[in-house]
Amino acid sequence: ALIQVDGKAAGFTPAVLDGVAAGPHRVSVTLDGFKPWSQDVMVTPDDRVLLDVSLEASDEVAAAARTLQSAQDAPASVSLVPNREIQAFGATTVIDALRGERGVYPTDDGSYPSVGVRGFAPFGQYGNRMLIQIDGHTVNDDWIGSSFLGLDLMSDLDAVERLEFVRGPGSTLYGTGAFFGVINLVTPDQAPRHPVTAGLSGASDGTFRGRAHGGAAFSEDSGIWLSAGGTYVQPGRYESPLLGVADDIGDISSGTTMGRLWWEDLTLAWYFNERDKGIATAAFDTVFGDKRHRLADRRAFAEARYEPELTETVQLLTRAYYDHSSYEGHLPSEDGASGLLTETFHGEWVGAEARVRYRPVQSFGTTVGVDYQYHVKNQATGSSEYGESYLDEDHPFQAVSAVALLDWEPTSWFSADGGLRFDGSWIENLKRSSEAAETRFIYSLSPRLALLFHPLEGGTIKLMGGRAFRAPSIYELTYSDGGATQIASPDLEPETIWTGELELSYRLPFDLLATVAVYLNHIENLIEQTDVPGQDLLHYANEPEPTWTVGAEVELSRELARGWMLTAQYGFQRTRVSDLADGAQLANSPAHLFGLKLVAPILRPSLLLGTRLLVESGRRDKNGETTDATAVLDLMLSGSVSAAHLEYTLGVRNLSGTKVELPVGDDVRDARFPGPGRTFFADLSFYW
């Protein structure tokens, strides 16, 4: 941990600081992921002051209410994954970092990985019911609404301070897309402890990474932080039960750069990521084993924030931003007549937001705000190598929202948090099946209410309810490959979810936190990828019957501190269409999830042992068959060698080589995609 004396760096713990002048001083100790500690001391001549400091793990979260607050006081079900846990388990993607969290399970169709939440991971929609943010800036694209969570988001997580996972509807805060939850990646907002950190990693599956990040403080309230990295995954072998074996296929390359520059109340931030991936599954009726089948994605934004405190009771929060999203796919057509198909998407949009937070007294506060976006370009094209066009859609759109939030804490044992948000969007040139092209207006109201009780010291009861919506994406409304495999679905209506949840948590001895949660979801107009009746084609359609989910979760956890960490959780959910008793079961929806994560010191801080066990019941695939239940065990060794300025993680994932099969949709001819097998990996970081 960093030691500062009177605001100036003086060393790292443990330390003996000589040469400190006699007199009063302010000593501070800080470490990423822990609450800062400080104390005033008096140094007398020819004497020493002994300080025994115990840092408390920080549980602050921003995504639950768009303001920093304790996870126990947040009006939502929240899980935090700090950087020290990311390093202990060698996680390099958000999907890997979230493995073992309550209600979360990975899924992958060979093109884009994503996560399912509490029983939902529909085919062909690329996780577009989960909102992904970097420091509160949404990074889902504006064509499909994809929740980039793998190398399509970031080449490495080393520079991220923590992940915030907020379960439940988030439309009151964030609008469309925050259907099942929000994942927020938090990056440093101050100069790092080490001016420069660089790292290398490799894995037995042919993955290689390089990265560097660092920064500097210009003054007490100004500085800069920068990060850059890249990943390359070598091509390998893909074995298809239906199509055979393809060798030397499926390589991936990705690169990320991001940073932040701040001065007092002004912050400038930027982000760029690019991923190019070879596809091995022959998705969308392409030629199996053809190395020309590739997908390239780019996502970028630049943002300026100005967040001054106007008075002791009023704070202004404003931001203006520019976003870019693009995609290029090369698909070798199996019919041979079209040759190599090329599909592109290009999205550009600008936006501005202003919020005013007013807190006249400590027990009451309100926030009101407006947000406007203009999606200047939203263009998708598709053509054969012979110049024949089968897709040419351009649908600029505008989106506006207004939100009002209230929080009230009349006593120390009770607080209430509520809000209401209006969202509206105008989509240009949208032709519905029974009408001429027109501008379509889609709108929604999203309320939420959370009641928090603290009946005992260390105990919290959260009673939460709310509504979220997801407008159909431009892709779902308009995409057609000329009738080869898919047609447009212009008549889709927004889907909505009402959810209620009761969560009880209690702080036990030895820093253990016990949590029990029960929840109920009711979804109307669920959008699904399905077959066109009587035709061998795909399209999207609203499910006419409601979809219900009931579930329960229990968890026992201890934050990683003094080398120890424990999380043991079990979740059960039942999701059915029409009614919970005997309705149709959803595909890709495991009923039971169990996770165990343990970190124990062998020789702290030089050597820590980490283990992670993930157990999952079977999932139904598109053929109505159920995959086998799986148990996957990971083992890791991690630590730091301060004399060498080195941090390391070594380990093996899926130690027993358990066969994992992930159900996939009708765009892939196989019914299942293989999950990762046994993989050895090593990661080294050096700091200066």
N, C-alpha and C positions, 0 to 999 in steps of 0.2 A: 504494500500500500504506500502511496505517496505521502511524505511528510512535508508540511509547509510551516514555516515560522514567520509570522507577520506577513502572510501572503506570498512568501518566496519559497521555492522548492529547496528543501534541505537534505533530502535523501529518501531512502525507502526502508520500510520496516523489515526486520528488526534493525535498530541502529542506535549508535551512541553519537550524539551531536556535540562536538567540542567547539569552543570558540564563540559560544553564544554570550552576548554581552549581558552583564547583570542588569536587572530591572524587569518590568512587566513585559510579557510577550503573549501572543495568541498562537497556539499550536493547533494545526488542523491535520487530520488524516483522512485520505480519500482513496477509494478503490471502486472501479467500475462494478456496478450491480449492488452496491451497498450504500446505506445512508451515510453522508459525511459526518465526521466527528470533529468537534473542536472544544478547546478549553483554554481559559486564561490561566497563565502560570506566572509565578514570581521567581526569578533566578537571583540567588544571592551569591556573593563572591566566595570562591573556593568551596562550592557545594554543588550537588547534583539534584536534579528533579527527576524522579522516576514516574513514568506514565505507563500504565497497563491498559491498553485500549482494546475493546471488543466491539467490532463493527457489526451492525444489524443489517441483515439483507433488506434491500429496497424492494417494495412491492408496488411501486407507483405505476399507474397505467394511464394513458392518454386517450386511447381509442374508445373507451366505454362512454365517455361524456364530453370528449373534445376538450378536456382540461385535466391536468395532472391531479390524481387522487389515489388513495390507497386502494388496492384491489379489493380489500374487505369492505370498503365504503362505496365502491363503484356500483352503479345501478344495472349490473349485468353479471352474467357468469363468465369469469375471466381466468385465463391461465397465462402465466408469464414464463418465457424461456430465455433466461439471461445468457450473456455471451460465455460466461464460465461453464455453463452447462453445454452450450453448443460446442465448445472446445473439448470438454471431457468426453463427449460421444463422437467427436470427429464429424459433425454434421456439416455438409456443404451446400445443401438446398433446404428450402423451407419445408418441403415434404418430409425430409429426413429429420429435421429438427422437431417437427410436430409428432413424430411417431411415439406412441405411448401416452399422448395427451387424451383426456376424456372425450369419447365420442368421435375421434378422428381415425380414419383409415385411408391408406394410399390406393390410388387407382391409376391405370395407365393403358392407353390403347396403342402404344408404339409410336404415336405422333406427338401427343402432349400429355404429360403427367399432371395429375391433380389430386385433390383429396375429397373423400366423402365425409359428411358430417351427420351424425345421428341418423344414419340409415339412408341418406340421399347421396347418390353419385350417378345421375342419369347419363345415359349414353349420348354421345354426339353433341354435347353442349359445353365441354371443356371447362367445367367448374364455374360457369358464369352466374352461379348463385352465391358465390363467396367474393366479398370485396377485398382486394389486396391494395395496401397502401405502403408508401415509404414516407415516414414522418408526416402522416396525415394526407399525403397526396395520392389520389387513386391512380393505379397503374393498369387496371383492366383496360383492354382495348375498346374502341367504340364501334367495332363491326360485329364481333361475336360476344363481347363482354368477357373474354377468357380471363381466368384467374391464373396468370403466370406464376408458377410456384417452383419450377425447376431451373435448368440452365437458361430457360427463356425469360427468367426474371433477373438472375444474378449468377455470375460465374463462381462466387464463393461467399460465405457468410461471415468470414473472419472479422470484417470491419463493423458488423452490426452489433449494437450494444445489447439489444434484447428483441424478442418477438412478443407481441401482444396478441393473444387470440381471444376474441370476444364472441361468445356463442349467442345465438338468438337474433331476432330481427333488428337491423340497424338502420332501416330506412328513415326513421325520425331524424337521425343525424346526417345520413349520407345519401339518401335517395335510392334510386333503382340499383339493384344488384346486391345490396346488403341483406340478402334474403335469409341465409342461414347463419351469417356471422361476418366478422371483419378480422382480417389479419393485418397488423400494422408492424412494419419493420422500423425500429428506432435506431438512427445513426447518431454519432457524437454531436453534441451541441456546444462543446467546448474543446479546447486544445487537448489532445491525448497525452497520456503520461509519457509516452515515448515518441519523440519527434518523427521517427521512421520505424516502421515494422514491415518486414518482407518475409514471404513464405513460399514454400514449394511443397507439393504433395503428389502422391502417386498411388494407384490401386491396381490390383491384379486383373481387373476387367479392362485394362488399357486406358485408364483415365489419368491425365496429368494436368496439374494446375500450377499457376504462378500468380502472385499477387503482391501488392505493396500499398501501404496506406500510411498516412501521417498528417501532421499539422503543426501549427505554431500559434501562440497567442501574441497579438500585437500590443495589447493592453489588457486590463482586467476585464473589459467587456467587449473585446474585439479579437478576431482571430480567423483562421482558415483551417479547413480539413479537406483532404483529398484521398481518393481511393481509386485503384485500377487493378484489373486482373483479367486472366484468361484461362480457359479450360479447353482441352482437346481430348476426345474419346476416340480411340482407334476403332476401325471397322472390325466386325467379328462375324460369327456364324448365327444364322437364324433358322430354327427348325419349325416348320409349319406342319401340323398334323394333316392338313388337306392338300397343301401345295408342294411339300418337299423341303429341301434344304438349300439355303442360299448362303454363300460364303463371301467374306470380304465386303460386308455391307453394314450400314447403320452407324457410320461415323458421325461425330458431333463436334462442332467448334463454337465457342461462345466467348464474348468479351464484354466487360462492364467497366464503365468509368462513372464516378459520381463525386460530388463534393458540396461544400457549404462554406460561405463567406459571411461573417456576421460583424456588425458594428452597432453597439447599443441595441436599439429596438428594430433594426433593419437586418433582414437575413436574405441572402441570395443562395439558391440551391439549384443543382442540376443533376441529371441522371441520363445515362444512355446504356442500352444493352442490345446486343445482337447475338442471335443464335442461328446456325445453319446446321441442319440435320438431315442425314440420309434415312429414308424410310424403308424398312424391311418387310412390312406386313402386306404389301400390295393392296393397300386401302383404296377404296373407291374404284374397284375393278381396273387396277393398273397391272402392268407386267411384273410378275413375281421375279425377284432377283435382279431387277434392272437398277443399276447404280445411279441412273439419271433421276430417279424419284427422290426429290429433295424439297425441303421446306425451309424458308429463311424468314425470320421474324426480327423486326426492329422496333424498339420502344424507347422514347425519349421525352423528357420534359425539362423546362426551365421555369423557375418560380421565384417571385419576390414577395417577401412578407414584411409588413410593417405593423408592429404590435405594441404600441405605447400605452402606458398607464396614464390616462388623462388626468385623473384625480385619484384620491385614495379609494374611491368607490366605483370608478368607471374605467374600464379598459376597452380599447379599440383594437380589433383584430381584423386586418385586411390582407388580402393577397391577390396577385395577378399572375397568370400563368399561361404558358404555351405548351401544347402537347403534340407529339407526333407518334403515329403508329403505322407500320407498313408490314406487308406480307408478300412473299413471292413463292409460289409453288410450281414445281415442274413434275408433271404426272405423265408417265409413258402409258398411253392408252392401250388396253389389251385388245381392242377390236382391230388395231392396225391401220384402220382407214384414217384416223385423226392424227396418228403419230404422237409426238410429244406435245402434251397440252401445257399451256402456261397460264397460271392464274395469278392475279395481283390484287392487292388492296392497298389503298393509300388514304390515311386519315390525318387531318390537321384540324386542331381546334384551339381556341383561346377562351379565357374565362377570367372572371373577377368575382371576389367574394368579400363581403363586409359583415362583421358581427360586432355587436356591442354587448359587453358583459357588465351588468350593474349589480353591485352588492352593497346595499345601504347599511346592512348590519350583518354580523357574522353568520347569523342563522338563516338568512334568506338571500337568494340571488336569482337573477333572471338573465337570459341571453336571448337576443333577437338578431336575426340575420337574413341576408338575401344572397343568392348566388346566381350568376348568369354564365352560360356557355354558348358559344357559337361554333358549331362544327362546320367549318368552312368547306371542307372537302371530305367526302365519305364515298370513295369511288372503288368499285370492284370490276375487274375485267377478266375475261377468259377467252382464249383463242387456241387454235391448233397450230402446228408448225407450218401448215400450208396457208395460213392467213385467214382461216375461217373463224369468225367471232361467234361465240355462243353465250357470252355474258358481258353486259355493259350496263352497270347500274351506278348511279351517282345520286345520293340522297343527303344533301346538306340538311342539318337540323339545328334548331335552337332549343335550349333547355333553361328553364327558370325555376327557382325554388325560393320559398320563404319559410322560416322556422322560428318557433318560440319555445324556449325551455325554461322551466322553473325548478328550483331546488329549495327545500324548506327543512330546517332542522330545529323544531321547537324545543326539543329536549335532547339530552345526551344519549337516550336510549331509542329514539325514533327519528327517522328522516324520510322524506318523500321526494321523489324526482320524477317529473313528468314533462311531456313535450308534444308538440303537434307540428307537422311539416306538410307543406303543399309542394308537389312537383308537377310540372307541366312541360311537355315537349311538342314541337311542331316538326314533323318529318316531311320534307318536300318530295314531290314527284312519286308518291307512293300509290300504285295502282292496285286497288282491291279487285277481287274476282268479278264483282258485279257492277263496278263503277269505272269511270275514266280516272286517269291519274289526277291526284289531288294532294293537297297538304293535309296530313292526318294529325289530329291533336290527341295526345294521350296524357292523362293526368291521374293523380292519386293523392289521397290524404293518408298520412301515416302517423297514428298516435302511439304513445307508449306511457306506461306508468310503472314505477318501482317503489315499493314500500320496504324500508330497511329497519329492522329492530335489533337492538343490542341488549337482550334481557339479562345477560351475564357478562362479566368481564372476560374478554377473549372469545365471546360467542356472537354470531351474526345470523339473522334470519332475513332472507331476501324473498319477497313475493313480487314477481315481475310479470308483466303482460304487455303485448303490443302487436302491431300490424306492420307488415312489410310488403313491398310489391316488387315485381320485376317486369319492366316493359319488354316485349319481345324485341330481340336484337335485330339490327338491320339485316344481318346474315340470315336469321331464321325467317324473316319476312320476304326476302327478295332473292336468295341464292338459288340458282338453277344451273346445272351443267348441260343445259340443252336437252334435258330429258334422258341423259345416259344413265344416271343413277339417282338423281334428285331433282325435285321441282320446287318452285317457290311456294310460300305459305302466307299470302298477303292478308288473310283474314284473322290472323292470330290476335287474341286479346291478352292484356296483361294478366299475369298470375299473381295471386295474393296469398298471404299466410297470416293467420292469427295464431299466436302462441302464448302459453302461460307456463310459468316455471316457479317452483318453490325450491330454494336452496338453503341448507342449514350448514353452518361451519362452526367449528369450535377449536380453540387453540389448546392443545394438550401439553403435558410436560415434554421436555427434550426438544422443544421447538417443532413439534409435530402438529400439523393442521388436518383435522378430519372434516370431510365434506360429504354431504348427501344431497342429491338433487333429483327431483321428479319433474317431468315436463309433458306437455300435450300440444301437438301442432295440428292445425286444420288448414288445408291448402285447397284453394279453388282455382280452376282453370290451369292446372299444372301443364306446362308445355313439354311435350315428349317428341322424340324422334321415332317415327313409326313408318310402317309400309303404307303406301297408297292403296286403298281397297281395290282389289282386282288387278293390280299392276305390280310389276317387279321394280318399284321405285320407292325412294324415301321422301318423306316430307315431315314437317312439324305440325302438330295438332294439339289443341287444348283438350285435356282429359275432361269429359263431360261430368264425371262423378267426382266428388270430393276425395281428397287423400288425407288420411289420418295417421298420426304417429303418437304413440305413448311410450315413454321411456323412463329409466331410472339409472342413476350413476352413484357410485360411492368411491371415495378416494382418501388415501392417507399420504401426506406429503411432508417433506422437510426440504427447505431451500438449501442449496449447496453452500455450506459455510464450514470453516475449519476442516475442510476436506471431506465432509460427510454430506450425502444427499440421498433421499429416498422418495420415490413415488410409486405407490401401488394403487391401481384403479381398476374397476370393473364397470362395464356399462351394458345395459340391455335395452333394446328398442324393438317395437313391433310397428311396422308400417304397412298399411293396407289401403287399397282403393275401395271406396264406397262405404265400408264399415269395418271396424276393428276386429269384429268377431270372425267373420268368414269372407272378407273381401280379398281381392286378388293381391298377391305379394309382388312387391317391386323387385326388379333385378338389381344385382350389384349392391345388396343391402344386407350385410351381416347382422344377425340378431344379437350376437354376444361378442364383446371385445374385452380383453384383459391386457393390462400393461404393467410391467415392473421395471423400474429404473433405480439402480443403486450405484453410488460412488462412495468408495471407502479409502481412507489414506493408508498406504503402506509405509511411506516415508515422506510426510508432508513437508514442503510442497513439491519435492522432487519426483515422487512417484505416487500416483493415485490409480486404483483399480476401478473400472467402470463396467457394469453389465446391464443389458437391456433385454427383457423377454417380452415378446409380443405374441399373444394368442388370439386367434380369430376363428369364429365359426364359419361354416361354408356360406358362399354367396350363390344365388340363383343366376345362371347365365341366360342368354337370349333364347336358348333351346329348351329352357325349362328345367335343365339339370342343375345340380348343386355341386359346387367345388368342395374338395376335402377341407376339413378344418386344418389350420396350420399353427405351428409354434416355431417362432424364429428367435434365436438367441444371438446377441452380439456381445463381444468382449473387447475392452479397450484398456490400454495403459496410457496415462497422460501425466504431465508434470512440467516443471520449469527448472532450469539450471541457471541461476542468476549470474554465476561467474562467467558463463559462456553466452549470456544474453539470449538464451534459447528457451523456447516452449515447444513441446512435442505432443503428438498423439499417435499411438500405434494400435492396431487392432484388426479384428476380423468380424465381418458382418455375416449373419446367417451361418453360424459356426458349423451346424450339422448338415448344411446343404439341403435344407428342406425345400421341396418342390412347391413353389407358389404360383398359382394361376389366377389371373385377374380377368373377370368377364369384360367383354368388349361388345360394341354395338354392331348394327348391320352394315356399317361402312367397311368393316373388316370381315373377310370371309371365314376366318377361324372364329370360334366362339370364345376363345380365351387367349390372353397374352401372357407370356412367362414373366414372372417377377424375378428380381435379382437372386442369383445363387450365392454360393460362398465366395466372399470377396475379402482379400487382405488389403490393408491400406496403411499408409504412413504420411504424417503431416509434420512439417518442421517450420517454425517461425523464429526469425531473428529480429531483435530490436536494438535500436541505438538511442 
